[in-house]
Amino acid sequence: MNTAGGSASPGLLDPRSGSVDNGGVDTETFDLTTGTELVTDVTGLVREYCRGRGDGLCHVFVPHATAGLALIETGSGTEPDLGQAIDRLLPREDIYRHRHGSTGHGRDHVLPAFISPSLTLPVVDGMLALGTWQSVVVVDSNVDNHHRQLRLSFVAG
């Protein structure tokens, strides 16, 4: 599993400079490296982004046609279980009409129909309000492109 939890964590390349003021919505975009593992944990990055912002909602989005976001328990075997479930549901075989890229790359383009490319999460008193075992992860089986972006937006409550 890759991680992108802060400046010292693997997976995070560098945040783009500054925040964008969108009339009450604060947005930052971060570069990630994914695809070497199916799951990249971005919980630390999202927590840090929300720190000190008060109450509101954090919208998490991966603007890519082959990646999604999920809330899962990590480190307990869930990552390989998820991988096996995806392989059963969407085999990496040459059976897709979408045929550019590596064998079975069409599966990568079907994945976001099952694992959404966005999540909206509650933030209470500047802290991401996740359940005890929940982690925010990027799910990306695309081995042809390892460069991804993660867009975080905060709306104050």
JOVENRA-V345765 format. One record per backbone hydrogen bond with DSSP energy under -1.0 kcal/mol. CO is the residue of the C=O (numbers start at 1). NH is the residue of the N-H. Records with the same first field share a line. If there is no record, write none. Layout:
BEGIN
CO = NH ; NH
END
This chain:
BEGIN
2 = 41
6 = 9
11 = 33
14 = 31
20 = 27
25 = 22
26 = 154
27 = 20
28 = 152
29 = 16
30 = 150
31 = 13
32 = 148
38 = 140
39 = 2
40 = 138
41 = 4
42 = 46
43 = 47
44 = 48
45 = 49
46 = 50
47 = 51
50 = 53
54 = 126
55 = 157
56 = 123
57 = 155
58 = 121
59 = 153
60 = 119
61 = 151
62 = 64
68 = 139
70 = 137
72 = 135
77 = 81
78 = 82
79 = 83
80 = 84
81 = 85
82 = 86
83 = 87
84 = 88
85 = 89
86 = 90
91 = 93
93 = 95
102 = 105
104 = 107
107 = 111
110 = 113
111 = 114 ; 115
116 = 69
117 = 62
119 = 60
121 = 58
122 = 129
123 = 56
124 = 127
127 = 124
128 = 130
131 = 134
135 = 72
136 = 42
137 = 70
138 = 40
139 = 68
146 = 34
148 = 32
150 = 30
151 = 61
152 = 28
153 = 59
154 = 26
155 = 57
END
